[in-house]
């Protein structure tokens, strides 16, 4: 299975500043102990702050240092795949991974059926102690038109802001 991770986005080439060092340290800790620490790991910040780099770095670290199966997708990809392949859609590929990374969750605002499907996947991962990593351009409290049950799951782990 392909992880879909960008191999160029690692902890080694993440530019650490005073504004993102806390998020970096938390992400590295989550990568070193997936499923045991910060589940889910929710990172948020403005466009261009390094969220995608950081969550790819977590995934790449896990791939390099464990046997866990990792899958990275954007929420836009998930939405398009769910709509386009509705008849042939299968959640199995999402459920079989140990680490599920979804970027830009805010793009799913208002997409109720897609959010319900994502909730099934994320809830399954959470109940089975599989790592969930999520990014957004705003905190979970500030997400509008997102399923309340998804919001609850987002707050169960660690939420860090990149400034």
MODELLER restraints for C-alpha pairs under 7 A, 6 or more apart:
rsr = mdl.restraints
at = mdl.atoms
rsr.add(forms.Gaussian(group=physical.xy_distance, feature=features.Distance(at['CA:3:A'], at['CA:70:A']), mean=5.33, stdev=0.5))
rsr.add(forms.Gaussian(group=physical.xy_distance, feature=features.Distance(at['CA:3:A'], at['CA:71:A']), mean=4.37, stdev=0.5))
rsr.add(forms.Gaussian(group=physical.xy_distance, feature=features.Distance(at['CA:3:A'], at['CA:72:A']), mean=5.86, stdev=0.5))
rsr.add(forms.Gaussian(group=physical.xy_distance, feature=features.Distance(at['CA:4:A'], at['CA:71:A']), mean=6.28, stdev=0.5))
rsr.add(forms.Gaussian(group=physical.xy_distance, feature=features.Distance(at['CA:4:A'], at['CA:72:A']), mean=5.35, stdev=0.5))
rsr.add(forms.Gaussian(group=physical.xy_distance, feature=features.Distance(at['CA:4:A'], at['CA:73:A']), mean=6.82, stdev=0.5))
rsr.add(forms.Gaussian(group=physical.xy_distance, feature=features.Distance(at['CA:5:A'], at['CA:56:A']), mean=5.85, stdev=0.5))
rsr.add(forms.Gaussian(group=physical.xy_distance, feature=features.Distance(at['CA:5:A'], at['CA:59:A']), mean=6.93, stdev=0.5))
rsr.add(forms.Gaussian(group=physical.xy_distance, feature=features.Distance(at['CA:5:A'], at['CA:60:A']), mean=6.84, stdev=0.5))
rsr.add(forms.Gaussian(group=physical.xy_distance, feature=features.Distance(at['CA:5:A'], at['CA:72:A']), mean=5.74, stdev=0.5))
rsr.add(forms.Gaussian(group=physical.xy_distance, feature=features.Distance(at['CA:6:A'], at['CA:56:A']), mean=6.41, stdev=0.5))
rsr.add(forms.Gaussian(group=physical.xy_distance, feature=features.Distance(at['CA:7:A'], at['CA:60:A']), mean=6.67, stdev=0.5))
rsr.add(forms.Gaussian(group=physical.xy_distance, feature=features.Distance(at['CA:9:A'], at['CA:53:A']), mean=5.17, stdev=0.5))
rsr.add(forms.Gaussian(group=physical.xy_distance, feature=features.Distance(at['CA:9:A'], at['CA:56:A']), mean=5.77, stdev=0.5))
rsr.add(forms.Gaussian(group=physical.xy_distance, feature=features.Distance(at['CA:9:A'], at['CA:57:A']), mean=5.42, stdev=0.5))
rsr.add(forms.Gaussian(group=physical.xy_distance, feature=features.Distance(at['CA:10:A'], at['CA:56:A']), mean=6.73, stdev=0.5))
rsr.add(forms.Gaussian(group=physical.xy_distance, feature=features.Distance(at['CA:10:A'], at['CA:57:A']), mean=4.02, stdev=0.5))
rsr.add(forms.Gaussian(group=physical.xy_distance, feature=features.Distance(at['CA:10:A'], at['CA:60:A']), mean=6.48, stdev=0.5))
rsr.add(forms.Gaussian(group=physical.xy_distance, feature=features.Distance(at['CA:11:A'], at['CA:57:A']), mean=5.28, stdev=0.5))
rsr.add(forms.Gaussian(group=physical.xy_distance, feature=features.Distance(at['CA:19:A'], at['CA:162:A']), mean=6.52, stdev=0.5))
rsr.add(forms.Gaussian(group=physical.xy_distance, feature=features.Distance(at['CA:19:A'], at['CA:163:A']), mean=5.18, stdev=0.5))
rsr.add(forms.Gaussian(group=physical.xy_distance, feature=features.Distance(at['CA:20:A'], at['CA:162:A']), mean=5.10, stdev=0.5))
rsr.add(forms.Gaussian(group=physical.xy_distance, feature=features.Distance(at['CA:20:A'], at['CA:163:A']), mean=6.16, stdev=0.5))
rsr.add(forms.Gaussian(group=physical.xy_distance, feature=features.Distance(at['CA:23:A'], at['CA:160:A']), mean=5.69, stdev=0.5))
rsr.add(forms.Gaussian(group=physical.xy_distance, feature=features.Distance(at['CA:23:A'], at['CA:161:A']), mean=6.49, stdev=0.5))
rsr.add(forms.Gaussian(group=physical.xy_distance, feature=features.Distance(at['CA:23:A'], at['CA:162:A']), mean=6.12, stdev=0.5))
rsr.add(forms.Gaussian(group=physical.xy_distance, feature=features.Distance(at['CA:27:A'], at['CA:58:A']), mean=6.38, stdev=0.5))
rsr.add(forms.Gaussian(group=physical.xy_distance, feature=features.Distance(at['CA:28:A'], at['CA:58:A']), mean=6.65, stdev=0.5))
rsr.add(forms.Gaussian(group=physical.xy_distance, feature=features.Distance(at['CA:30:A'], at['CA:37:A']), mean=5.64, stdev=0.5))
rsr.add(forms.Gaussian(group=physical.xy_distance, feature=features.Distance(at['CA:30:A'], at['CA:38:A']), mean=6.05, stdev=0.5))
rsr.add(forms.Gaussian(group=physical.xy_distance, feature=features.Distance(at['CA:31:A'], at['CA:58:A']), mean=4.95, stdev=0.5))
rsr.add(forms.Gaussian(group=physical.xy_distance, feature=features.Distance(at['CA:31:A'], at['CA:61:A']), mean=6.22, stdev=0.5))
rsr.add(forms.Gaussian(group=physical.xy_distance, feature=features.Distance(at['CA:31:A'], at['CA:62:A']), mean=5.87, stdev=0.5))
rsr.add(forms.Gaussian(group=physical.xy_distance, feature=features.Distance(at['CA:34:A'], at['CA:131:A']), mean=5.92, stdev=0.5))
rsr.add(forms.Gaussian(group=physical.xy_distance, feature=features.Distance(at['CA:35:A'], at['CA:129:A']), mean=5.89, stdev=0.5))
rsr.add(forms.Gaussian(group=physical.xy_distance, feature=features.Distance(at['CA:35:A'], at['CA:130:A']), mean=5.50, stdev=0.5))
rsr.add(forms.Gaussian(group=physical.xy_distance, feature=features.Distance(at['CA:35:A'], at['CA:131:A']), mean=4.68, stdev=0.5))
rsr.add(forms.Gaussian(group=physical.xy_distance, feature=features.Distance(at['CA:38:A'], at['CA:157:A']), mean=4.74, stdev=0.5))
rsr.add(forms.Gaussian(group=physical.xy_distance, feature=features.Distance(at['CA:38:A'], at['CA:158:A']), mean=5.09, stdev=0.5))
rsr.add(forms.Gaussian(group=physical.xy_distance, feature=features.Distance(at['CA:39:A'], at['CA:131:A']), mean=5.87, stdev=0.5))
rsr.add(forms.Gaussian(group=physical.xy_distance, feature=features.Distance(at['CA:39:A'], at['CA:132:A']), mean=6.02, stdev=0.5))
rsr.add(forms.Gaussian(group=physical.xy_distance, feature=features.Distance(at['CA:39:A'], at['CA:157:A']), mean=4.57, stdev=0.5))
rsr.add(forms.Gaussian(group=physical.xy_distance, feature=features.Distance(at['CA:39:A'], at['CA:158:A']), mean=6.85, stdev=0.5))
rsr.add(forms.Gaussian(group=physical.xy_distance, feature=features.Distance(at['CA:40:A'], at['CA:131:A']), mean=6.39, stdev=0.5))
rsr.add(forms.Gaussian(group=physical.xy_distance, feature=features.Distance(at['CA:40:A'], at['CA:132:A']), mean=4.68, stdev=0.5))
rsr.add(forms.Gaussian(group=physical.xy_distance, feature=features.Distance(at['CA:40:A'], at['CA:133:A']), mean=5.64, stdev=0.5))
rsr.add(forms.Gaussian(group=physical.xy_distance, feature=features.Distance(at['CA:40:A'], at['CA:154:A']), mean=6.29, stdev=0.5))
rsr.add(forms.Gaussian(group=physical.xy_distance, feature=features.Distance(at['CA:40:A'], at['CA:156:A']), mean=6.64, stdev=0.5))
rsr.add(forms.Gaussian(group=physical.xy_distance, feature=features.Distance(at['CA:40:A'], at['CA:157:A']), mean=4.64, stdev=0.5))
rsr.add(forms.Gaussian(group=physical.xy_distance, feature=features.Distance(at['CA:40:A'], at['CA:158:A']), mean=6.50, stdev=0.5))
rsr.add(forms.Gaussian(group=physical.xy_distance, feature=features.Distance(at['CA:41:A'], at['CA:132:A']), mean=6.32, stdev=0.5))
rsr.add(forms.Gaussian(group=physical.xy_distance, feature=features.Distance(at['CA:41:A'], at['CA:133:A']), mean=4.78, stdev=0.5))
rsr.add(forms.Gaussian(group=physical.xy_distance, feature=features.Distance(at['CA:41:A'], at['CA:134:A']), mean=6.25, stdev=0.5))
rsr.add(forms.Gaussian(group=physical.xy_distance, feature=features.Distance(at['CA:41:A'], at['CA:157:A']), mean=5.87, stdev=0.5))
rsr.add(forms.Gaussian(group=physical.xy_distance, feature=features.Distance(at['CA:41:A'], at['CA:158:A']), mean=5.21, stdev=0.5))
rsr.add(forms.Gaussian(group=physical.xy_distance, feature=features.Distance(at['CA:41:A'], at['CA:159:A']), mean=6.21, stdev=0.5))
rsr.add(forms.Gaussian(group=physical.xy_distance, feature=features.Distance(at['CA:42:A'], at['CA:133:A']), mean=5.96, stdev=0.5))
rsr.add(forms.Gaussian(group=physical.xy_distance, feature=features.Distance(at['CA:42:A'], at['CA:134:A']), mean=4.81, stdev=0.5))
rsr.add(forms.Gaussian(group=physical.xy_distance, feature=features.Distance(at['CA:42:A'], at['CA:135:A']), mean=5.74, stdev=0.5))
rsr.add(forms.Gaussian(group=physical.xy_distance, feature=features.Distance(at['CA:42:A'], at['CA:154:A']), mean=6.58, stdev=0.5))
rsr.add(forms.Gaussian(group=physical.xy_distance, feature=features.Distance(at['CA:42:A'], at['CA:158:A']), mean=6.03, stdev=0.5))
rsr.add(forms.Gaussian(group=physical.xy_distance, feature=features.Distance(at['CA:42:A'], at['CA:159:A']), mean=4.51, stdev=0.5))
rsr.add(forms.Gaussian(group=physical.xy_distance, feature=features.Distance(at['CA:42:A'], at['CA:160:A']), mean=6.34, stdev=0.5))
rsr.add(forms.Gaussian(group=physical.xy_distance, feature=features.Distance(at['CA:43:A'], at['CA:51:A']), mean=6.57, stdev=0.5))
rsr.add(forms.Gaussian(group=physical.xy_distance, feature=features.Distance(at['CA:43:A'], at['CA:134:A']), mean=6.32, stdev=0.5))
rsr.add(forms.Gaussian(group=physical.xy_distance, feature=features.Distance(at['CA:43:A'], at['CA:135:A']), mean=4.84, stdev=0.5))
rsr.add(forms.Gaussian(group=physical.xy_distance, feature=features.Distance(at['CA:43:A'], at['CA:136:A']), mean=6.53, stdev=0.5))
rsr.add(forms.Gaussian(group=physical.xy_distance, feature=features.Distance(at['CA:43:A'], at['CA:159:A']), mean=5.63, stdev=0.5))
rsr.add(forms.Gaussian(group=physical.xy_distance, feature=features.Distance(at['CA:43:A'], at['CA:160:A']), mean=4.91, stdev=0.5))
rsr.add(forms.Gaussian(group=physical.xy_distance, feature=features.Distance(at['CA:43:A'], at['CA:161:A']), mean=5.76, stdev=0.5))
rsr.add(forms.Gaussian(group=physical.xy_distance, feature=features.Distance(at['CA:44:A'], at['CA:51:A']), mean=6.70, stdev=0.5))
rsr.add(forms.Gaussian(group=physical.xy_distance, feature=features.Distance(at['CA:44:A'], at['CA:135:A']), mean=5.50, stdev=0.5))
rsr.add(forms.Gaussian(group=physical.xy_distance, feature=features.Distance(at['CA:44:A'], at['CA:136:A']), mean=4.73, stdev=0.5))
rsr.add(forms.Gaussian(group=physical.xy_distance, feature=features.Distance(at['CA:44:A'], at['CA:137:A']), mean=5.26, stdev=0.5))
rsr.add(forms.Gaussian(group=physical.xy_distance, feature=features.Distance(at['CA:44:A'], at['CA:138:A']), mean=5.42, stdev=0.5))
rsr.add(forms.Gaussian(group=physical.xy_distance, feature=features.Distance(at['CA:44:A'], at['CA:139:A']), mean=5.85, stdev=0.5))
rsr.add(forms.Gaussian(group=physical.xy_distance, feature=features.Distance(at['CA:44:A'], at['CA:160:A']), mean=6.36, stdev=0.5))
rsr.add(forms.Gaussian(group=physical.xy_distance, feature=features.Distance(at['CA:44:A'], at['CA:161:A']), mean=4.90, stdev=0.5))
rsr.add(forms.Gaussian(group=physical.xy_distance, feature=features.Distance(at['CA:44:A'], at['CA:162:A']), mean=6.13, stdev=0.5))
rsr.add(forms.Gaussian(group=physical.xy_distance, feature=features.Distance(at['CA:45:A'], at['CA:51:A']), mean=6.93, stdev=0.5))
rsr.add(forms.Gaussian(group=physical.xy_distance, feature=features.Distance(at['CA:45:A'], at['CA:136:A']), mean=6.72, stdev=0.5))
rsr.add(forms.Gaussian(group=physical.xy_distance, feature=features.Distance(at['CA:45:A'], at['CA:137:A']), mean=4.85, stdev=0.5))
rsr.add(forms.Gaussian(group=physical.xy_distance, feature=features.Distance(at['CA:45:A'], at['CA:138:A']), mean=5.85, stdev=0.5))
rsr.add(forms.Gaussian(group=physical.xy_distance, feature=features.Distance(at['CA:45:A'], at['CA:161:A']), mean=5.52, stdev=0.5))
rsr.add(forms.Gaussian(group=physical.xy_distance, feature=features.Distance(at['CA:45:A'], at['CA:162:A']), mean=4.94, stdev=0.5))
rsr.add(forms.Gaussian(group=physical.xy_distance, feature=features.Distance(at['CA:45:A'], at['CA:163:A']), mean=6.00, stdev=0.5))
rsr.add(forms.Gaussian(group=physical.xy_distance, feature=features.Distance(at['CA:46:A'], at['CA:137:A']), mean=5.10, stdev=0.5))
rsr.add(forms.Gaussian(group=physical.xy_distance, feature=features.Distance(at['CA:47:A'], at['CA:137:A']), mean=6.40, stdev=0.5))
rsr.add(forms.Gaussian(group=physical.xy_distance, feature=features.Distance(at['CA:49:A'], at['CA:162:A']), mean=6.22, stdev=0.5))
rsr.add(forms.Gaussian(group=physical.xy_distance, feature=features.Distance(at['CA:49:A'], at['CA:163:A']), mean=6.44, stdev=0.5))
rsr.add(forms.Gaussian(group=physical.xy_distance, feature=features.Distance(at['CA:51:A'], at['CA:135:A']), mean=6.41, stdev=0.5))
rsr.add(forms.Gaussian(group=physical.xy_distance, feature=features.Distance(at['CA:52:A'], at['CA:103:A']), mean=6.73, stdev=0.5))
rsr.add(forms.Gaussian(group=physical.xy_distance, feature=features.Distance(at['CA:59:A'], at['CA:70:A']), mean=6.42, stdev=0.5))
rsr.add(forms.Gaussian(group=physical.xy_distance, feature=features.Distance(at['CA:63:A'], at['CA:70:A']), mean=6.81, stdev=0.5))
rsr.add(forms.Gaussian(group=physical.xy_distance, feature=features.Distance(at['CA:68:A'], at['CA:98:A']), mean=5.65, stdev=0.5))
rsr.add(forms.Gaussian(group=physical.xy_distance, feature=features.Distance(at['CA:69:A'], at['CA:97:A']), mean=4.94, stdev=0.5))
rsr.add(forms.Gaussian(group=physical.xy_distance, feature=features.Distance(at['CA:69:A'], at['CA:98:A']), mean=5.10, stdev=0.5))
rsr.add(forms.Gaussian(group=physical.xy_distance, feature=features.Distance(at['CA:69:A'], at['CA:99:A']), mean=6.24, stdev=0.5))
rsr.add(forms.Gaussian(group=physical.xy_distance, feature=features.Distance(at['CA:70:A'], at['CA:97:A']), mean=5.76, stdev=0.5))
rsr.add(forms.Gaussian(group=physical.xy_distance, feature=features.Distance(at['CA:70:A'], at['CA:98:A']), mean=6.03, stdev=0.5))
rsr.add(forms.Gaussian(group=physical.xy_distance, feature=features.Distance(at['CA:70:A'], at['CA:99:A']), mean=4.63, stdev=0.5))
rsr.add(forms.Gaussian(group=physical.xy_distance, feature=features.Distance(at['CA:70:A'], at['CA:100:A']), mean=6.16, stdev=0.5))
rsr.add(forms.Gaussian(group=physical.xy_distance, feature=features.Distance(at['CA:71:A'], at['CA:97:A']), mean=6.51, stdev=0.5))
rsr.add(forms.Gaussian(group=physical.xy_distance, feature=features.Distance(at['CA:71:A'], at['CA:99:A']), mean=6.27, stdev=0.5))
rsr.add(forms.Gaussian(group=physical.xy_distance, feature=features.Distance(at['CA:71:A'], at['CA:100:A']), mean=5.24, stdev=0.5))
rsr.add(forms.Gaussian(group=physical.xy_distance, feature=features.Distance(at['CA:71:A'], at['CA:101:A']), mean=5.97, stdev=0.5))
rsr.add(forms.Gaussian(group=physical.xy_distance, feature=features.Distance(at['CA:72:A'], at['CA:100:A']), mean=6.36, stdev=0.5))
rsr.add(forms.Gaussian(group=physical.xy_distance, feature=features.Distance(at['CA:72:A'], at['CA:101:A']), mean=4.56, stdev=0.5))
rsr.add(forms.Gaussian(group=physical.xy_distance, feature=features.Distance(at['CA:72:A'], at['CA:102:A']), mean=5.92, stdev=0.5))
rsr.add(forms.Gaussian(group=physical.xy_distance, feature=features.Distance(at['CA:73:A'], at['CA:101:A']), mean=6.27, stdev=0.5))
rsr.add(forms.Gaussian(group=physical.xy_distance, feature=features.Distance(at['CA:73:A'], at['CA:102:A']), mean=5.08, stdev=0.5))
rsr.add(forms.Gaussian(group=physical.xy_distance, feature=features.Distance(at['CA:73:A'], at['CA:103:A']), mean=6.30, stdev=0.5))
rsr.add(forms.Gaussian(group=physical.xy_distance, feature=features.Distance(at['CA:74:A'], at['CA:102:A']), mean=5.33, stdev=0.5))
rsr.add(forms.Gaussian(group=physical.xy_distance, feature=features.Distance(at['CA:74:A'], at['CA:103:A']), mean=4.49, stdev=0.5))
rsr.add(forms.Gaussian(group=physical.xy_distance, feature=features.Distance(at['CA:74:A'], at['CA:104:A']), mean=6.26, stdev=0.5))
rsr.add(forms.Gaussian(group=physical.xy_distance, feature=features.Distance(at['CA:75:A'], at['CA:102:A']), mean=6.03, stdev=0.5))
rsr.add(forms.Gaussian(group=physical.xy_distance, feature=features.Distance(at['CA:75:A'], at['CA:103:A']), mean=5.82, stdev=0.5))
rsr.add(forms.Gaussian(group=physical.xy_distance, feature=features.Distance(at['CA:75:A'], at['CA:104:A']), mean=5.81, stdev=0.5))
rsr.add(forms.Gaussian(group=physical.xy_distance, feature=features.Distance(at['CA:75:A'], at['CA:105:A']), mean=5.51, stdev=0.5))
rsr.add(forms.Gaussian(group=physical.xy_distance, feature=features.Distance(at['CA:75:A'], at['CA:107:A']), mean=6.26, stdev=0.5))
rsr.add(forms.Gaussian(group=physical.xy_distance, feature=features.Distance(at['CA:75:A'], at['CA:108:A']), mean=6.52, stdev=0.5))
rsr.add(forms.Gaussian(group=physical.xy_distance, feature=features.Distance(at['CA:76:A'], at['CA:107:A']), mean=6.33, stdev=0.5))
rsr.add(forms.Gaussian(group=physical.xy_distance, feature=features.Distance(at['CA:79:A'], at['CA:114:A']), mean=6.21, stdev=0.5))
rsr.add(forms.Gaussian(group=physical.xy_distance, feature=features.Distance(at['CA:82:A'], at['CA:89:A']), mean=6.30, stdev=0.5))
rsr.add(forms.Gaussian(group=physical.xy_distance, feature=features.Distance(at['CA:82:A'], at['CA:114:A']), mean=6.79, stdev=0.5))
rsr.add(forms.Gaussian(group=physical.xy_distance, feature=features.Distance(at['CA:94:A'], at['CA:121:A']), mean=6.87, stdev=0.5))
rsr.add(forms.Gaussian(group=physical.xy_distance, feature=features.Distance(at['CA:95:A'], at['CA:121:A']), mean=6.33, stdev=0.5))
rsr.add(forms.Gaussian(group=physical.xy_distance, feature=features.Distance(at['CA:98:A'], at['CA:130:A']), mean=5.10, stdev=0.5))
rsr.add(forms.Gaussian(group=physical.xy_distance, feature=features.Distance(at['CA:98:A'], at['CA:131:A']), mean=6.22, stdev=0.5))
rsr.add(forms.Gaussian(group=physical.xy_distance, feature=features.Distance(at['CA:99:A'], at['CA:130:A']), mean=5.97, stdev=0.5))
rsr.add(forms.Gaussian(group=physical.xy_distance, feature=features.Distance(at['CA:99:A'], at['CA:131:A']), mean=4.58, stdev=0.5))
rsr.add(forms.Gaussian(group=physical.xy_distance, feature=features.Distance(at['CA:99:A'], at['CA:132:A']), mean=5.92, stdev=0.5))
rsr.add(forms.Gaussian(group=physical.xy_distance, feature=features.Distance(at['CA:100:A'], at['CA:131:A']), mean=6.24, stdev=0.5))
rsr.add(forms.Gaussian(group=physical.xy_distance, feature=features.Distance(at['CA:100:A'], at['CA:132:A']), mean=5.02, stdev=0.5))
rsr.add(forms.Gaussian(group=physical.xy_distance, feature=features.Distance(at['CA:100:A'], at['CA:133:A']), mean=6.23, stdev=0.5))
rsr.add(forms.Gaussian(group=physical.xy_distance, feature=features.Distance(at['CA:101:A'], at['CA:132:A']), mean=5.98, stdev=0.5))
rsr.add(forms.Gaussian(group=physical.xy_distance, feature=features.Distance(at['CA:101:A'], at['CA:133:A']), mean=4.58, stdev=0.5))
rsr.add(forms.Gaussian(group=physical.xy_distance, feature=features.Distance(at['CA:101:A'], at['CA:134:A']), mean=5.88, stdev=0.5))
rsr.add(forms.Gaussian(group=physical.xy_distance, feature=features.Distance(at['CA:102:A'], at['CA:133:A']), mean=6.32, stdev=0.5))
rsr.add(forms.Gaussian(group=physical.xy_distance, feature=features.Distance(at['CA:102:A'], at['CA:134:A']), mean=5.05, stdev=0.5))
rsr.add(forms.Gaussian(group=physical.xy_distance, feature=features.Distance(at['CA:102:A'], at['CA:135:A']), mean=6.65, stdev=0.5))
rsr.add(forms.Gaussian(group=physical.xy_distance, feature=features.Distance(at['CA:103:A'], at['CA:134:A']), mean=5.78, stdev=0.5))
rsr.add(forms.Gaussian(group=physical.xy_distance, feature=features.Distance(at['CA:103:A'], at['CA:135:A']), mean=4.86, stdev=0.5))
rsr.add(forms.Gaussian(group=physical.xy_distance, feature=features.Distance(at['CA:103:A'], at['CA:136:A']), mean=6.82, stdev=0.5))
rsr.add(forms.Gaussian(group=physical.xy_distance, feature=features.Distance(at['CA:104:A'], at['CA:135:A']), mean=5.18, stdev=0.5))
rsr.add(forms.Gaussian(group=physical.xy_distance, feature=features.Distance(at['CA:104:A'], at['CA:136:A']), mean=4.58, stdev=0.5))
rsr.add(forms.Gaussian(group=physical.xy_distance, feature=features.Distance(at['CA:104:A'], at['CA:137:A']), mean=6.73, stdev=0.5))
rsr.add(forms.Gaussian(group=physical.xy_distance, feature=features.Distance(at['CA:105:A'], at['CA:134:A']), mean=6.88, stdev=0.5))
rsr.add(forms.Gaussian(group=physical.xy_distance, feature=features.Distance(at['CA:105:A'], at['CA:135:A']), mean=6.15, stdev=0.5))
rsr.add(forms.Gaussian(group=physical.xy_distance, feature=features.Distance(at['CA:105:A'], at['CA:136:A']), mean=5.30, stdev=0.5))
rsr.add(forms.Gaussian(group=physical.xy_distance, feature=features.Distance(at['CA:106:A'], at['CA:136:A']), mean=5.62, stdev=0.5))
rsr.add(forms.Gaussian(group=physical.xy_distance, feature=features.Distance(at['CA:106:A'], at['CA:137:A']), mean=6.75, stdev=0.5))
rsr.add(forms.Gaussian(group=physical.xy_distance, feature=features.Distance(at['CA:106:A'], at['CA:143:A']), mean=6.64, stdev=0.5))
rsr.add(forms.Gaussian(group=physical.xy_distance, feature=features.Distance(at['CA:108:A'], at['CA:115:A']), mean=6.65, stdev=0.5))
rsr.add(forms.Gaussian(group=physical.xy_distance, feature=features.Distance(at['CA:109:A'], at['CA:144:A']), mean=6.37, stdev=0.5))
rsr.add(forms.Gaussian(group=physical.xy_distance, feature=features.Distance(at['CA:109:A'], at['CA:145:A']), mean=4.89, stdev=0.5))
rsr.add(forms.Gaussian(group=physical.xy_distance, feature=features.Distance(at['CA:109:A'], at['CA:146:A']), mean=5.30, stdev=0.5))
rsr.add(forms.Gaussian(group=physical.xy_distance, feature=features.Distance(at['CA:110:A'], at['CA:145:A']), mean=5.10, stdev=0.5))
rsr.add(forms.Gaussian(group=physical.xy_distance, feature=features.Distance(at['CA:110:A'], at['CA:146:A']), mean=6.66, stdev=0.5))
rsr.add(forms.Gaussian(group=physical.xy_distance, feature=features.Distance(at['CA:115:A'], at['CA:147:A']), mean=6.56, stdev=0.5))
rsr.add(forms.Gaussian(group=physical.xy_distance, feature=features.Distance(at['CA:119:A'], at['CA:150:A']), mean=5.98, stdev=0.5))
rsr.add(forms.Gaussian(group=physical.xy_distance, feature=features.Distance(at['CA:125:A'], at['CA:131:A']), mean=6.84, stdev=0.5))
rsr.add(forms.Gaussian(group=physical.xy_distance, feature=features.Distance(at['CA:140:A'], at['CA:151:A']), mean=6.13, stdev=0.5))
rsr.add(forms.Gaussian(group=physical.xy_distance, feature=features.Distance(at['CA:140:A'], at['CA:154:A']), mean=6.68, stdev=0.5))
